[in-house]
């Protein structure tokens, strides 16, 4: 369960999140949309406790994982080392290697385990970042702009990839400015503007073109 109630967040005198109240359903893909500066990335970071909130309550009973916009892979570690470093520390075991290799195979990265991040394409780095997050066995995966800087073909690969993650029973909350991407993948769209929720809807309830409908709120 993930619920937030009356959450406020300020940076200096600027209110970035204003009285945000939400309850997230399990095993759904929820898109956080909105223009730059709307507060969607800040909301994700608050959910992961990377940023403190100024007031309100965030209640989470499930394990969360975070996928950063810039991947944040360790450049001095191979792909396999990137995947196994944190879970090995957490679980106090080296038995994470078979799981990591299986995950790399599932995500189309077989034979990339000895490669360093600087030798990977943007799409491959995105897959490694996703695999590293999944190695921590999150029940909720928070993704910040997962298609940033990727070409159209790679974006479609990411759509398929994230849908397969949902099939594993993982709830995803994805912040993105890319409405085309979000409408292809999300079950529910929450649109933020100036730190406030201006729309919260299931995509199936929209009777007109989803992108045009969402743009009305920008």
C-alpha positions in Angstrom: 0.0 0.0 0.0 1.2 3.5 -0.9 -0.8 6.5 0.3 0.2 10.1 0.5 -1.9 12.7 2.3 -1.6 16.5 2.3 2.0 16.5 1.2 3.8 19.8 0.9 7.4 20.3 -0.3 9.3 23.6 -0.7 12.7 24.5 -2.0 13.5 27.7 -0.4 10.4 29.9 -0.8 9.2 28.0 -3.8 6.3 25.5 -3.2 7.1 22.5 -5.4 4.3 20.2 -4.1 1.1 21.6 -2.8 -1.3 19.6 -0.7 -0.8 16.3 -2.7 -3.2 13.5 -1.7 -3.1 10.2 -3.6 -3.6 6.5 -3.1 -1.8 4.1 -5.6 -3.3 0.8 -6.7 -1.2 -2.3 -6.8 0.0 -3.9 -10.0 -0.7 -0.9 -12.1 1.4 1.4 -14.2 0.8 4.9 -13.1 2.1 7.8 -15.2 3.0 11.1 -13.6 2.7 13.7 -16.4 3.2 17.4 -16.5 5.4 20.2 -17.9 8.9 20.8 -16.7 8.8 22.1 -13.1 5.4 20.6 -12.3 6.8 18.6 -9.4 6.6 15.1 -10.8 10.3 14.2 -10.3 10.2 15.8 -6.8 7.2 13.7 -5.9 9.0 10.5 -7.0 12.0 11.5 -4.9 9.9 12.2 -1.9 8.2 8.8 -2.2 11.6 7.2 -2.2 12.7 9.3 0.8 15.5 10.9 -1.3 13.9 14.2 -0.4 12.2 15.1 2.9 8.7 16.5 2.8 7.8 19.7 4.8 4.4 18.5 5.9 1.9 15.7 5.3 2.2 11.9 5.5 3.6 9.3 3.2 2.5 5.8 4.1 4.2 2.9 2.4 4.1 -0.7 3.5 5.9 -2.1 0.4 9.4 -2.1 -0.8 10.3 0.5 -3.3 13.0 0.8 -5.9 14.2 3.8 -7.9 15.3 4.2 -11.5 17.2 7.5 -12.0 16.9 9.6 -15.1 20.6 9.5 -15.7 20.9 5.8 -14.9 23.7 6.4 -12.2 25.5 3.2 -13.1 28.9 2.8 -11.5 31.4 3.6 -14.3 34.2 1.5 -12.7 32.1 -1.6 -12.4 31.0 -4.1 -15.1 27.3 -4.7 -15.8 27.3 -7.7 -13.6 29.0 -5.9 -10.8 26.5 -3.0 -11.0 23.7 -5.5 -10.6 25.1 -7.5 -7.8 26.8 -4.9 -5.6 23.8 -3.6 -3.6 22.0 -6.9 -3.2 25.2 -8.7 -2.1 25.6 -6.1 0.6 22.0 -6.4 1.7 21.7 -10.1 1.6 25.2 -10.9 2.8 25.6 -13.6 0.1 27.3 -14.0 -3.2 24.5 -16.1 -4.6 23.1 -13.0 -6.4 25.2 -13.8 -9.6 22.9 -16.5 -11.1 19.8 -14.2 -10.6 21.6 -11.3 -12.2 22.7 -13.4 -15.2 19.1 -14.7 -15.6 17.7 -11.1 -15.5 20.2 -9.9 -18.0 19.1 -12.7 -20.4 15.5 -11.8 -19.9 16.1 -8.1 -20.6 18.1 -8.9 -23.8 21.5 -8.3 -22.4 23.0 -11.7 -22.5 26.8 -11.7 -22.9 26.9 -8.1 -21.6 27.9 -9.0 -18.1 31.6 -8.1 -18.4 31.0 -4.9 -20.3 31.5 -1.5 -18.7 28.8 1.2 -18.9 30.8 3.5 -21.3 30.6 0.7 -23.9 26.8 0.5 -23.8 24.2 2.3 -25.8 21.6 4.5 -24.2 18.9 1.8 -24.4 21.3 -0.8 -23.0 22.2 1.5 -20.1 18.4 1.9 -19.5 18.0 -1.9 -19.4 20.9 -2.3 -17.0 19.5 0.4 -14.7 16.1 -1.4 -14.8 17.8 -4.8 -14.0 19.7 -3.3 -11.1 16.5 -1.9 -9.6 14.8 -5.3 -10.0 17.6 -7.0 -8.3 16.4 -5.4 -5.1 13.0 -7.1 -5.4 10.9 -4.0 -5.2 7.1 -4.2 -5.1 6.9 -0.7 -6.3 9.3 0.7 -8.9 9.6 4.5 -9.3 11.0 5.6 -12.7 12.1 9.1 -13.4 12.0 10.0 -17.2 12.9 6.4 -18.3 12.9 7.4 -22.0 14.8 10.6 -21.8 17.3 10.9 -24.7 16.2 7.6 -26.3 15.2 7.2 -30.0 11.7 6.2 -31.0 12.7 2.5 -31.6 14.3 2.2 -28.2 11.4 3.9 -26.5 9.1 1.2 -28.0 11.5 -1.4 -26.6 11.2 0.3 -23.1 7.4 0.2 -23.4 7.5 -3.6 -24.0 10.1 -4.0 -21.2 8.1 -2.1 -18.6 4.9 -4.0 -19.5 6.8 -7.3 -18.8 7.9 -5.9 -15.5 4.2 -5.3 -14.6 3.5 -8.9 -15.5 6.0 -9.8 -12.7 3.6 -8.2 -10.2 5.5 -4.9 -9.8 3.6 -1.7 -9.5 5.3 1.2 -11.4 5.0 4.9 -11.0 6.6 6.6 -14.0 7.4 10.3 -14.2 7.7 11.6 -17.8 7.0 14.6 -20.0 6.5 12.3 -23.0 2.7 12.0 -23.3 3.0 9.6 -26.2 5.1 7.2 -24.1 2.8 7.4 -21.1 -0.4 6.9 -23.0 1.1 3.7 -24.5 2.1 2.2 -21.2 0.1 3.6 -18.3 -3.2 2.4 -16.8 -3.7 5.6 -14.9 -2.4 9.2 -15.5 -1.9 11.8 -12.8 -1.1 15.2 -14.2 0.7 17.8 -12.2 1.0 21.5 -12.9 2.7 24.0 -10.6 2.9 21.4 -7.9 -0.8 20.6 -7.8 -2.8 17.6 -9.2 -5.0 18.9 -12.1 -6.1 15.5 -13.4 -6.2 12.0 -12.1 -7.8 9.5 -14.5 -7.8 6.0 -15.8 -6.9 6.1 -19.5 -9.8 3.7 -20.4 -12.3 6.4 -19.2 -11.1 9.0 -21.7 -13.5 9.1 -24.7 -11.3 11.3 -26.9 -7.7 11.1 -28.0 -5.7 10.7 -24.7 -2.8 13.0 -25.8 -5.1 15.8 -26.9 -7.1 15.4 -23.7 -4.0 15.6 -21.5 -2.7 18.6 -23.4 -5.7 20.6 -22.4 -4.4 20.7 -18.8 -0.9 21.9 -19.7 
